[in-house]
């Protein structure tokens, strides 16, 4: 009888713990960056686009472009990778 009681108690505790874990996982909402989809920004030399989930996503690091010195900047109203001398105009 003592063994059956212990097994029942373990089963009940396991069920309670499993319920709380499930509830915690289901109720957690992933936080977003709050950006507007398709917006773009420069973070240093990195160009980022806001994805459909409203999170910033890295598109490209402008320093990876060759030849020349490239930077992420706004030029003629458009944001993107441009030669450094074009960014300073």
GROMACS elastic network, one bead per residue, 0.5 to 0.9 nm:
[ bonds ]
;  ai    aj funct       b0    kb
    1     4     6  0.52022   500
    1     5     6  0.62939   500
    1     6     6  0.87819   500
    2     5     6  0.50907   500
    2     6     6  0.62736   500
    2     7     6  0.87239   500
    3     6     6  0.51379   500
    3     7     6  0.62472   500
    3     8     6  0.86103   500
    4     7     6  0.51443   500
    4     8     6  0.61238   500
    4     9     6  0.85682   500
    5     8     6  0.51040   500
    5     9     6  0.61255   500
    5    10     6  0.86281   500
    6     9     6  0.50368   500
    6    10     6  0.61237   500
    6    11     6  0.85241   500
    7    10     6  0.50976   500
    7    11     6  0.60989   500
    7    12     6  0.86297   500
    8    11     6  0.50299   500
    8    12     6  0.61741   500
    8    13     6  0.86178   500
    9    12     6  0.51367   500
    9    13     6  0.61595   500
    9    14     6  0.85145   500
   10    13     6  0.51380   500
   10    14     6  0.60153   500
   10    15     6  0.85490   500
   11    14     6  0.50951   500
   11    15     6  0.61615   500
   11    16     6  0.86803   500
   12    15     6  0.51114   500
   12    16     6  0.62535   500
   12    17     6  0.86909   500
   13    16     6  0.51218   500
   13    17     6  0.61667   500
   13    18     6  0.84954   500
   14    17     6  0.51931   500
   14    18     6  0.60069   500
   14    19     6  0.85090   500
   15    18     6  0.50732   500
   15    19     6  0.60568   500
   15    20     6  0.86977   500
   16    19     6  0.51107   500
   16    20     6  0.63556   500
   16    21     6  0.87259   500
   17    20     6  0.52490   500
   17    21     6  0.62321   500
   17    22     6  0.86016   500
   18    21     6  0.51524   500
   18    22     6  0.60702   500
   18    23     6  0.85277   500
   19    22     6  0.51471   500
   19    23     6  0.60672   500
   19    24     6  0.85427   500
   20    23     6  0.50434   500
   20    24     6  0.60367   500
   20    25     6  0.85792   500
   21    24     6  0.51233   500
   21    25     6  0.61898   500
   21    26     6  0.86224   500
   22    25     6  0.51978   500
   22    26     6  0.61310   500
   22    27     6  0.85229   500
   23    26     6  0.52261   500
   23    27     6  0.59824   500
   23    28     6  0.85494   500
   24    27     6  0.53274   500
   24    28     6  0.61755   500
   25    28     6  0.55518   500
   25    29     6  0.87601   500
   26    29     6  0.80548   500
   31    34     6  0.83942   500
   31    55     6  0.88825   500
   32    35     6  0.79007   500
   32    53     6  0.71525   500
   32    54     6  0.57759   500
   32    55     6  0.55529   500
   32    56     6  0.88005   500
   33    50     6  0.87299   500
   33    53     6  0.88615   500
   33    54     6  0.60207   500
   33    56     6  0.68003   500
   34    50     6  0.89299   500
   34    53     6  0.88358   500
   34    54     6  0.54575   500
   34    55     6  0.67783   500
   34    56     6  0.88706   500
   35    38     6  0.87090   500
   35    39     6  0.71391   500
   35    50     6  0.60422   500
   35    51     6  0.84147   500
   35    53     6  0.89513   500
   35    54     6  0.51335   500
   35    55     6  0.64255   500
   35    56     6  0.72469   500
   36    39     6  0.56597   500
   36    40     6  0.89917   500
   36    50     6  0.62333   500
   36    51     6  0.80204   500
   36    52     6  0.82166   500
   36    54     6  0.60541   500
   36    55     6  0.85663   500
   37    40     6  0.87062   500
   37    49     6  0.76725   500
   37    51     6  0.51580   500
   37    52     6  0.52649   500
   37    53     6  0.75607   500
   37    54     6  0.57829   500
   37    55     6  0.81394   500
   37    56     6  0.88834   500
   38    49     6  0.58876   500
   38    50     6  0.51083   500
   38    51     6  0.62424   500
   38    52     6  0.76942   500
   38    54     6  0.89407   500
   39    48     6  0.84068   500
   39    49     6  0.57196   500
   39    50     6  0.52733   500
   39    51     6  0.82734   500
   39    56     6  0.88533   500
   40    47     6  0.71457   500
   40    48     6  0.56053   500
   40    50     6  0.62864   500
   40    56     6  0.84120   500
   40    79     6  0.68749   500
   40    80     6  0.83779   500
   41    46     6  0.83386   500
   41    47     6  0.59805   500
   41    48     6  0.53966   500
   41    49     6  0.66308   500
   41    50     6  0.84874   500
   41    56     6  0.87651   500
   41    72     6  0.84995   500
   41    73     6  0.83865   500
   41    74     6  0.89553   500
   41    79     6  0.70218   500
   41    80     6  0.83301   500
   42    45     6  0.65364   500
   42    46     6  0.56052   500
   42    48     6  0.62341   500
   42    72     6  0.56667   500
   42    73     6  0.64847   500
   42    74     6  0.86035   500
   42    79     6  0.76961   500
   42    80     6  0.78168   500
   43    46     6  0.51565   500
   43    47     6  0.65451   500
   43    48     6  0.74027   500
   43    72     6  0.78331   500
   44    47     6  0.81825   500
   44    61     6  0.89158   500
   44    71     6  0.79586   500
   44    72     6  0.69603   500
   44    73     6  0.89389   500
   45    60     6  0.85967   500
   45    61     6  0.57775   500
   45    62     6  0.54032   500
   45    63     6  0.63344   500
   45    70     6  0.80136   500
   45    71     6  0.52530   500
   45    73     6  0.81787   500
   45    81     6  0.80975   500
   46    58     6  0.69154   500
   46    59     6  0.75517   500
   46    60     6  0.59117   500
   46    62     6  0.59999   500
   46    63     6  0.80204   500
   46    71     6  0.80792   500
   46    72     6  0.62661   500
   46    81     6  0.85219   500
   47    57     6  0.85703   500
   47    58     6  0.60985   500
   47    59     6  0.56352   500
   47    60     6  0.54686   500
   47    61     6  0.62643   500
   47    62     6  0.72229   500
   47    72     6  0.61375   500
   47    73     6  0.85663   500
   47    79     6  0.81882   500
   47    80     6  0.64914   500
   47    81     6  0.73499   500
   48    56     6  0.59598   500
   48    57     6  0.52744   500
   48    59     6  0.53383   500
   48    60     6  0.73142   500
   48    61     6  0.89790   500
   49    55     6  0.82604   500
   49    56     6  0.56169   500
   49    57     6  0.53639   500
   49    58     6  0.65368   500
   49    59     6  0.65870   500
   50    53     6  0.78869   500
   50    54     6  0.57348   500
   50    55     6  0.54258   500
   50    57     6  0.60303   500
   50    58     6  0.88399   500
   51    54     6  0.53816   500
   51    55     6  0.56164   500
   51    56     6  0.62883   500
   51    57     6  0.64609   500
   52    55     6  0.74698   500
   53    56     6  0.87777   500
   58    61     6  0.78422   500
   60    63     6  0.87133   500
   60    64     6  0.80030   500
   60    81     6  0.84166   500
   61    64     6  0.57845   500
   61    65     6  0.79535   500
   61    71     6  0.84691   500
   61    72     6  0.80588   500
   61    81     6  0.82942   500
   62    65     6  0.56830   500
   62    69     6  0.87346   500
   62    70     6  0.56142   500
   62    71     6  0.53887   500
   62    72     6  0.60213   500
   62    80     6  0.83675   500
   62    81     6  0.54606   500
   62    82     6  0.78482   500
   63    66     6  0.79895   500
   63    69     6  0.72389   500
   63    70     6  0.57297   500
   63    71     6  0.65644   500
   63    72     6  0.86554   500
   63    81     6  0.87925   500
   64    70     6  0.81205   500
   65    68     6  0.75184   500
   65    69     6  0.77749   500
   65    70     6  0.64766   500
   65    81     6  0.85478   500
   66    69     6  0.73535   500
   66    70     6  0.78349   500
   67    70     6  0.85311   500
   68    83     6  0.69267   500
   68    84     6  0.83846   500
   69    82     6  0.85286   500
   69    83     6  0.57653   500
   69    84     6  0.57529   500
   69    85     6  0.83274   500
   70    81     6  0.63698   500
   70    82     6  0.54786   500
   70    84     6  0.51929   500
   70    85     6  0.85887   500
   70    87     6  0.88833   500
   71    80     6  0.81515   500
   71    81     6  0.54896   500
   71    82     6  0.55874   500
   71    83     6  0.61377   500
   71    84     6  0.54987   500
   71    87     6  0.73631   500
   72    79     6  0.72022   500
   72    80     6  0.53945   500
   72    82     6  0.62666   500
   72    83     6  0.85775   500
   72    84     6  0.84141   500
   72    87     6  0.80125   500
   73    78     6  0.82162   500
   73    79     6  0.55722   500
   73    80     6  0.57836   500
   73    81     6  0.64627   500
   73    82     6  0.67996   500
   73    84     6  0.86250   500
   73    87     6  0.59266   500
   73    88     6  0.89347   500
   74    77     6  0.59532   500
   74    78     6  0.52830   500
   74    80     6  0.64623   500
   74    81     6  0.85217   500
   74    82     6  0.84429   500
   74    87     6  0.69293   500
   75    78     6  0.53348   500
   75    79     6  0.62997   500
   75    80     6  0.77414   500
   75    82     6  0.77478   500
   75    86     6  0.73451   500
   75    87     6  0.62460   500
   75    88     6  0.89086   500
   75    89     6  0.81111   500
   76    79     6  0.83547   500
   79    82     6  0.87637   500
   81    84     6  0.88855   500
   82    85     6  0.82240   500
   82    86     6  0.63451   500
   82    87     6  0.64424   500
   83    86     6  0.53119   500
   83    87     6  0.65547   500
   84    87     6  0.51010   500
   84    88     6  0.66174   500
   85    88     6  0.54167   500
   85    89     6  0.70184   500
   86    89     6  0.56226   500
